[in-house]
Amino acid sequence: MEAAVLQRYTDRLAQHLVGPYSRRSAIIDEVMDGLQCAAECNLEGCPDAEEAAHRAVQEWGPPSEIARAYNDATLRISANRLSLRAVCVLPLLAVTWASALLGGPAGPWAYRHPPLLVTGLSVVAFGCVLSLSGAVSGLRSGSGIRAAAARRGETVTTGTLAALIGLLCVLAALVLLLLNRGLSHPESLDWAMVSIPATLTVLSGAYFALSLRRFLSVVRGAGPS
């Protein structure tokens, strides 16, 4: 009966948790260990194992409140991971695309490169600034004891969303640049060089679009109920 009491508590807790399965499973295991330890401690003053388990559950508090605290931590972990990945991906894409677009054969333009390239690179630069500033904001606000105590979840969410949206804007602008130049003057591109950043862009776009969707689901689940 003791195990049944604790299991019912963790089952109710699981209904309120958000995030990937591995994260939720780890939380359930951690809570179960804590409940078992609390129940064992209560056995010293209560010989009935079931009553000791009930006391342990009462000590922990309502499952929804416990889940809210864990969801807040899950939000911060997800934000930090995505921000770090965005910061790491941007320099790699910048180097590979700069080599491919600027190092190809000369095109039929007066200044060697198409006019749209300047506009596109300006959009890319704006996306990079947005992504990097959002990532830095999210990382600074989402880590450390002070941030956890202040519960600055809105800043973490806004910074991480800015990082992801900025990165996706960069990827979209790069794809448009490639399509414009490839369709208008394909002879001005070294396609062997272009294939590397193009492949990285497609893979990064798919990954971060899916990551954005998952992060939004965590944000909605971690919001006030």
Secondary structure, DSSP 8 states (H G I E B T S, - for coil): -HHHHHHHHHHHHHTT--S-HHHHHHHHHHHHHHHHHHHHHHTTT---HHHHHHHHHHHH--HHHHHHHHHHHHHHHHHHHHHHHHHHHHHHHHHHHHHHHHSS---SSTTSS-HHHHHHHHHHHHHHHHHHHHHHHHHHHHSSHHHHHHT-HHHHHHHHHHHHHHHHHHHHHHHHHHHHHHHH-GGGS-HHHHHHHHHHHHHHHHHHHHHHHHHHHHHHHHS--
